Amino acid sequence: MSVEEVWRRKSDAELAEAQHRIREYTEEAQLSSNTVPENQTAWLAQRVFLALGLMAGFYLFALAIALALLWIPYAEWTYAGRIHIKIAALCIGGAFTVLWALVPRVDRFDPPGPRLEESTHPRLFTLIREVAGATNQAEPSDVFLVNEVNAWVTHRGGTMGFGSHRVMGVGLPLLQALSVPEFKAIVAHEFGHYSSGDVKLGPWIYKTRAAIGRTIAGVHETFIEAPFQWYGRLFLRLTHGVSRQQEFIADQIAARVAGTAAMASALRRVTALAPAFSVYVRQEVIPVLQAGFMPPIAAGFSSFLATSRVAAASREIVDAAESNGQTDLFDTHPSLRHRLAALGSTNGEGLSADDSEPAYKLINGLETQAHALAEFAFGADTMAKLKRVDWESVADSVYAAGWRDLVKEHSAWLSRYTADGLPIGKPAFIRLGSDLVRGDEENINSDVRIARAAHVITAGIGVLLLDRGWRAHTTPGMPLLVVRGSETFDPADSVRQLADEAITQDAWKVQCQSVGIAGLRLGLHGIA
């Protein structure tokens, strides 16, 4: 498993298969309602009882189908005195597939991250205790630090909810990006799920949903698939509708505990934070780890969020979600727009400015905790092999070294061209990229060919500049530049302009002359 696959933890494969199979057979795309019922308690009770009824109904329904399948070869043998081997095999196989899917799986709880101790993080546990008291709920038995833009509370362990215990997960990226009032609102929202009772109901719904998915996967493309498709569609539509309404109720509980403004601001901030963290891990952290280095991950994420380009992108994400967000039939959470409307916060203010204390102050040793998360994900042995590096040194240690490796690999190809003699335009870059397609590769489209050519040429230009006294420079969230004194040059952006014909041949030659690489041949030695 690659570093990226380990770092970006995947959701439960069994449930994913269930969702995928059921989604295949559903044509509805819109919800009938995105509002909070006036009588929430009565509505939720009715829906929960209906969901439980459907859950019990599924097991009876599946058992009836399994017994009917077993009865067919029995009846043929008993009443006709013969048996059709193929039909019998299909019926018996289908019956046992259904029955096996119904067997409850034991929930073997694996810690999702390092366990947090109250003795080390007293302020965090004080806040959790305050929220638990405000919502009249018991505290979770364990609190774990997780590498997610999320906080959650659930029952884990046991079977179908029996023998389980309460656990809570707190995302380190969430602590970094939220203020204390916003984080308190998120925690109150999670305890709101306890108040509405859906944490106890959740394991039953989850296990039944997974059983339906396993059944549909097992009988896929068989003659008994259709009834399970229908039942799965009905079950998901109902239970996800219940989940969405429980989110509304939990939001309102959070607003009562932490304030409507804090809850609305937290929802907006988390909406932008999730994609930002994904980009940070994929584009900033993973390349450094794969190069054999360990940067200060928490500090890097703070720097990443502080850049103007990330802040602008975050505002755009929130504005779009708040103005145009829709809720799909299969969403377990309502859209941001509907959640803010239910809270009475629809002024389109985007990300609110909050001068409150940052939530990461609730834990001690931010960077130490980030390192503990990485060690939990990769293992102590792997971490011991990584060299510590600060972000100021990443440009030289990782990216400049990567440029040199790429130039060495493609030196013969690069040596065909001088820096100021590169062709311009997408057709030319498609031809360039075609030379970089390996013989065992198939279906490499034009965009990939252009990107591949641009990537290698960027490395060639970057190495030319490094060999002439420029140095690489970047910080999280910023492009990789080369600098010399007060001069800066962006090789990747310049090559993109060549591919897009956003610059003329003459203008490009002037740029090459200004940075001292005109007439120099790309490749290992840069000699014309």
N, C-alpha and C positions, 0 to 999 in steps of 0.2 A: 504494500500500500504506500502511495506517495505521501510526501510531507503535506501537500495540499489536501489530500483526501483525509488524512488524520486530523488536520487542523480544522477543517470545515466539516464538523460532525454531521452525519446524515441522519435523517429521520428514520423511524422504525420501518424496516423494509417490508414487514408483513402488512402493516397498515397502509403503506404506500401502494402495495399491490392491490389491497382492497379498494382504495380510492380510485386507482387507475382502472380497474375492471368495471367498477360501478359507473365511473364517469364515461366510459366508452358507450354505455347504453342509454345515456340520458340526453334528451334533446332540449329540455327546458333550460333557459338561461337567465331568467330574471326572477327576483323574489316577488311575492305577492304583497309583502309589507316590510318596511324598514323603520317602523316606529315602535315606541315603547307602549304596551297596552296600558290603559288607564288603571285597571286593577291588576297590577303585576303579580301579586301573590296568587290570586285565583287563576289567572292565565297560566302561570308557570306550573302550578299544581296540576292543572288539567293536562298540559302538554307532557309533563313528566310522567303522569300516570299512563297517558297514551303511549309514550315512548317505552315505558316498562311493559305495557301490554303488547306492543309490537315486538319487543325483545323476546318475551315469552312465546309470542305467536310464531316467531321465526323458528325457534327450536321445535315447537310442535309441528309446524309446517314442514320443516326439513325432515323430522323423524317420520312424518306421514309419507313423504315422498320416498325416503329410504326403505320403509317397510313395503310400500307399494312396488318398488323395484324388486325387492326380494321375493315378493309374493308371485310375481309374473313367472319366473322359472319353476317355482314350487307348484303353482296352479297348472302349468303346462305338464309337469311330470305327474301330478296327482290325478288330473281329470282327463288328460289326453294320452297318458301313458308314454309320452315321448318328451324329448327336450331338444331345443335348437341351441347348439353350442354357442354360436355367435351371439344370439339374443341373450342367452343366459349370462355369458361373459360380460356383455355390455351392462346388463341390469345389476349384476353382482358388483362389478367394478364401480358403477355409478353410485350404488348404495353405500359401499365402503368409503368412497371418496367423500360423500356427504357426511357420513357418521364421523369420520376422522376429523373433518373440519369443525365439527361441533364440540370436540373434546376441549375443555378449558385448558389453556396453557398457564403454567405457573409463572407469575411475574417475578423473575429473578432480578432483583434490584442491584444494579451496578452504579456506584457513585458517579455522578456526572462531572465531578471536579473535586478539587481539594475541599475538605471539610473545614468550615470556619469555626473557630473557638471563641466563646464569649470573653475569655481571659485576654485574648489578643486583640479583639475588636469590640470593646464594650459599648461604644457609641452605636454601632450598627445594631447590636442586640437590644439596646435600650429603645431604639426607634421601633424595632419589630415588636417588642413587648408593649410599647405604648399603643401601637396600632391594633395589636391583638386585644388589648383591653377596651379600646374604643369600639371595636366590632363585636365584643363579647365572645371572643373565640380563644381557644387554647393555642399556645405557640407551637410551631412545628418542632418535631423531635430533633431534626438535623437541618442545618443550613449549609449549602454548598456554593462555592464560587464557580461560575460557569463562563465559558468563552462565547457568550451569546448576547445580542442586544435584546435581553428579555429578563423578566423575573417571573417565576412561576411557583405555584404551590400545588401539591398533589398528594394522593395516597399511592404509595409504592410498596411492592412486595405482596405476598399472599396470592390468592386465586379469586378472581371475580370480585375483588374488593375485600374479601375476608382475610384477616390476618395481616392487613396492611398498616402502615404508619405514615404520619404526615411528614413530608419533607418539603424544603423550600430551596429554590435555586435563585441566585442573585448574579446577574451578568456584570462582569467587570466593565465592559464598554458602556453599559447603562450608568454605572456609578461615575464614570469619567465624564459623561456628557450631560447629566442632569444636575439640577440644584437639589439641596436637601428637601425643600417642600415638594418638588416634582417627584423625587424618589419616594417620599412618604406617600404621595398619592398613588404611585404604582403599587407599593406594598399594600396600601389599604384596598386597592382594587383586587389584589390577589386574596386578601382575607375576605373580601366581599363574596368571593366564590364559596368560601366556607359558610358564610351567612345564608346564602341562597340554596345551600345544600347540594350544589352540583359537583363538588369535589367527591362526595360520597357516591353520587350517581355515576360520575365519570368512568370509573373502571368497568362498570356493567355495560355502559354504552360502548366504550372502547373495545372491550372484548367481543361484544356481539358484532360490532362493525367489522372487526378483523375476521370473525368466523364467517360472516357473509362474504367478505372478500375472498377468503380461502376457498369457500364453496364455489363461488363463481369462477375463480381461477381453475379449480379442479374440474368443473363440468363445462369449461369453455369449448364452444363449437360442438356440443353434444345436444341430443334431443331434449334434455331436461334443463337446458340453460335458461330458457325464456322465463319460467316462473321465478327463478332466483334473481334474474335481472330486475323484474318488476318489483320484487320484495325489497331488494337492495336499494333501488331508486327511492321507494317510499320511505324506507328507514332513514336513509341519509337526508332526505328532504326534511323530514320531521326533526331528527335529532340535531341537525345543524341549525335549524330554525330555533330550537330550544337553546343551543349554545350561543347564538347571536343575542337572544333576549337576555340570557344570563350575563353577557358582557355589558349590556345596557344597565342592568341592575347593579353589577359590580362597579361600574363607572359612577353611578349615583351614590353608592355607599362611599366610594373614594372621595367624591366631592364633599360629602358631609363631614368626613374625617379631616381632609387636608385642604379643602376649599375648591370651588369650581375652577378658579383661575389656574391653580396649580395643576389640577387634573387635565384641563384643556391644554395647557402648555406642555405637559408631559406627553400627551397623545401626539401633539404636533411634532415635538422633538424626536420622539421614537420613530415616527413615520419617516423622517429624513435620516435618522441614525442608522437604521438597518442596512440600507444600500450603501451608505458611506463606509460602514465597517467592513462590509463585504469587499468593496473596492480596495480599502486599505490593506486588508489581509492578502488579497490576490495580487495587487500590484506593488505593494511596498514590502510586506513582511516575507511572503513566500520566496521571492527571488533571493533575498538575503540569506534565508535559512538554507535554501538549496545550494547556495555558494559556500556553505560551511560556516556561517557567522551567526551570532546571536545579538541582535540589536536591542536597545531598551524599548520594548514593545509598547508599554503604556505611554511613555513620554512621546514616542513617535505618533501614537494615535491622537494625543492632545495637540501636537503640532499640525497634524493632518487636518483636524477639524478647524483649526484656527486660520487656515489659509483662505484667502478671499475667494478662490475658485470653488473650493468645497462649500464654503458658506453660501455662495450664490447658487450653487447646484441644489443645496439643501432647501433653500427658500423656494426654488422652482418646484421641487418635489412636493413640498407641503402645500403650496398654492394650488397646484394641479389636483392633489388629493382632496383638498378642502372644497375646491370649486366644482370638480367634475367626477369625484370618486364614486364608483358604483360597487354594489355588493352582489357577488355571484351566488347562485343557488348553493354551491358547495363550500362557500366560505364559512368558517367557524366564527369569524369576527365580522361585525358590521364595518362598513367603510368609515374612514375618518370623518367624512362629511356628515354621515348619519349620526355618528357618536357625538360629534360636536353639537349638532342640532338638538339631540336629546338632552345635552347638558345646558342648552341655551347659550352656547358660545359660537356664534356664526358671523363674527365681524370681520373675518378674513384677514386677521392680523399677522398670519404666518407664524414664524418662530418668535416667541415673546422674549424681550430682554429681561433677564433675571439676574439681579446683583446678589442673590442669596449665596450662602456658602455652598461650594460644589460638593456633591454627594460623595466623591471619593475620599473626602476628609473623614467619613464615617469608618473607614478601615485604616489600619496602620500598615505602612510599607507598600505603597501602590506598586512600585516596580518589582518588589519582592513577590507580591501576589501574582503579577503578570508572569514572572519567571516560574512560579509554582504551577500556574496553569499550563505553561509550555512543557514543563517537566512531566505533568500529569498526562499530557497528550502524547508526548514523544518517548517518554521514559528517561530515567536518569542517565543511562549509558549513552544514549544519543545526545543528550544535552551536554554531557561532559566532553564530547568531541567537537562541539561548536565553539568557535573563537568569539570572545566578546568584542563588540565593535560599537562605537558611537555613530550616530547618524551622520555626523560631519565627515566621517571616514568611509562611509558606505560607497560614495561615488567612486573613489579610487579603488577600494578593496573589492567591490563587487562589479560595478558597471563598467569602469574603465578596463578592468581585467577581462570582463566579458567581451568587450569590444575587441581586445587584442586576440582573444581565443577565436572569435568569429572571423577576424581578418586572416588569421593563420589558416583557418579551415578553408577559406574561399580566396586565398591569395591569388591563385592563378586567374580566377574569374575577374577579380577586382582589378588586376594589373592590366586588363584590356583598356581601362579608361583613365583619363586624367580627371582631376577634381572639377575643372571648369569645362571639360568636354563631355559631360554626361548628357544623355538624351533627355528630352522633356516630353511629358504627356503620358496619359494612361496607356495608349497602344504600345509606346516604347517600353514602358515599365512592365507591361504584360509579357513582352518578348524577353526582357531581362529576367523576369521571374521564372519564365519557362525554362531558362537554362539552369535554374536551381531546383527544378523538380526531379526527384530521384526516380530511377527506373521502376521501383516497386510501389510508387505512389499512383493512385488513380483518382479521377474526378477532382482534381485541384482547380478550383474556379479562378476567374480573373482577379477577383478581389484578393484572394490568398496569394496569387502570383505577384501582384503589385506590392502587397504588404511584405512579402519575403524579400523582394528586390530592394525595397526601401529600407528594410531592417539591415541588410548586409551593407548597403551603400552608406547608411548612417554610421555604422561601425567603422567603415573605411575612412570616412571624413573625420570622425572623431579621433582615430589613431593618428592621422596626419597632424591634426592640431595638437594632440598631446605630445607628439614627438618634436614639436616646435615651441614648447614652453607653456602651452595652455594647460590648465588642469580641470578635471571634471568636478562638477559641483551640483548637488541636489539636496533637498530636504523632503520629508514626507508630504505628499500632496503637490509638489512642484516638479516641473519638467527637469530632465537631465541636461544641464548646460555645460559648456566649457567656458572658462573665464581666464582672462589675463589682465591683471591690473583692474582697470575700470571697464574693460571691454567684456562683453558677453556674447555668446553665439549659441544658437539652438540647432544642432545638426539635424535632429529628427524633424523639426518643423520646417527647416529649409528643404530637406529632401521631399517632404510631403508637398511643399509648394511646387517643386519640380514635377512631381507626378500629376498634380492637379492643374498644371499649366497656370499657376497663380503668379508666376514670375517669368520674365522673358529670358532668352539665352544671354542677351547682353547684360541684363541686370544681374544674372547669376555670376557671370564672369567678373563683374565689378565686386560682388560680394567675396568671391574667392580671392581676388587681388587684395582686398582690404584685410582679410584675415591671414594672408600669406601662404595660400596653398594653390594659387593659380599655376597651371602647367605641371603640377606634381601628379605622378601616377599613383593611383590607389593600390593597395597591396602591402606586402610586408615592409618594403623599404621606402616607399613613397618617392622613388627617383624617376624623373621624367625620361 
